[in-house]
Amino acid sequence: MRGGRDPWQEFQFIFATNIESAYHMCQLMHPLLKAAGSSSIVFNSSVAGVVAIRSGTLYSATKGACASVYRCVYRRPPRKGWDRFRASVETTGDVDSHHL
């Protein structure tokens, strides 16, 4: 248990931070991205989603899921209004943070 949260609260916090936020931001930004004509979304993932590092199982799993959300957005079938839309994912290494 980190930060005084029980394991379920820890799961909800990390999942909301790494997955729900990216998914909902795509939904909220859709009208603006469409209006811009050509636009991009950059997802922030981590090498923790690809290989085991000391950041913990839950963090690694959600960063791997973030890369999956990216693949779903990037590989979606072209639809009217989204044909000039790009998505990419940044996979960073260790970052000094109190969350790790």
C-alpha positions as CSV (number, residue, x, y, z in Angstrom):
1,M,0.0,0.0,0.0
2,R,1.5,3.3,-1.2
3,G,0.2,6.8,-0.3
4,G,-2.1,5.5,2.4
5,R,-4.4,3.8,-0.1
6,D,-5.6,0.2,0.1
7,P,-4.8,-2.0,-2.8
8,W,-8.2,-1.4,-4.5
9,Q,-7.8,2.3,-4.2
10,E,-4.3,2.0,-5.6
11,F,-5.6,0.0,-8.6
12,Q,-8.4,2.6,-9.3
13,F,-5.9,5.5,-9.0
14,I,-3.3,4.1,-11.3
15,F,-5.9,2.8,-13.8
16,A,-7.7,6.2,-13.9
17,T,-4.4,8.0,-14.3
18,N,-2.9,5.8,-17.1
19,I,-6.0,4.5,-19.0
20,E,-9.2,6.3,-18.3
21,S,-7.6,9.7,-18.8
22,A,-6.2,8.9,-22.2
23,Y,-9.4,7.3,-23.4
24,H,-11.6,10.1,-22.2
25,M,-9.3,12.8,-23.5
26,C,-9.7,11.3,-27.0
27,Q,-13.4,11.4,-26.6
28,L,-13.4,15.0,-25.4
29,M,-11.0,16.2,-28.0
30,H,-12.7,14.6,-31.0
31,P,-14.7,17.7,-32.0
32,L,-11.6,20.0,-31.8
33,L,-9.4,17.5,-33.6
34,K,-12.0,17.1,-36.3
35,A,-12.4,20.9,-36.7
36,A,-8.6,21.3,-37.0
37,G,-8.5,19.3,-40.2
38,S,-5.2,17.6,-39.5
39,S,-4.3,16.7,-36.0
40,S,-2.4,14.3,-33.7
41,I,-2.6,12.7,-30.3
42,V,0.5,11.5,-28.5
43,F,0.1,8.8,-25.9
44,N,2.6,8.6,-23.0
45,S,3.5,5.0,-22.3
46,S,6.6,3.4,-20.7
47,V,9.1,0.7,-21.2
48,A,7.4,-0.8,-18.1
49,G,4.5,-1.9,-20.4
50,V,6.9,-3.9,-22.5
51,V,9.5,-5.3,-20.1
52,A,9.5,-5.9,-16.4
53,I,11.1,-3.1,-14.4
54,R,11.0,-2.1,-10.7
55,S,7.9,0.1,-11.1
56,G,5.4,-2.6,-10.1
57,T,3.0,-5.0,-11.8
58,L,0.0,-2.6,-11.9
59,Y,1.9,0.3,-13.3
60,S,3.4,-1.9,-16.0
61,A,0.0,-3.4,-16.9
62,T,-1.6,0.0,-17.3
63,K,1.2,1.3,-19.4
64,G,0.9,-1.8,-21.6
65,A,-2.8,-1.1,-21.8
66,C,-2.0,2.6,-22.8
67,A,-0.1,1.2,-25.8
68,S,-3.1,-0.9,-26.7
69,V,-5.4,2.1,-26.6
70,Y,-3.0,3.8,-28.9
71,R,-3.1,0.9,-31.3
72,C,-6.9,0.9,-31.3
73,V,-7.0,4.6,-32.1
74,Y,-4.2,4.4,-34.7
75,R,-5.5,1.4,-36.5
76,R,-9.2,2.3,-36.5
77,P,-11.0,2.1,-39.8
78,P,-11.1,5.5,-41.6
79,R,-14.3,7.4,-40.9
80,K,-15.5,10.7,-42.2
81,G,-13.8,13.5,-40.2
82,W,-11.0,11.3,-38.9
83,D,-9.1,10.6,-42.1
84,R,-6.5,13.2,-41.4
85,F,-6.0,12.1,-37.8
86,R,-2.7,10.7,-36.5
87,A,-1.8,9.0,-33.2
88,S,1.6,8.0,-31.8
89,V,2.9,6.7,-28.6
90,E,6.0,7.7,-26.6
91,T,7.6,4.9,-24.7
92,T,9.9,6.4,-22.0
93,G,12.3,4.8,-19.6
94,D,12.6,5.4,-15.8
95,V,11.5,8.8,-14.6
96,D,12.3,10.0,-11.1
97,S,8.9,10.3,-9.4
98,H,7.4,9.7,-6.0
99,H,4.8,7.4,-7.6
100,L,7.4,4.8,-8.5
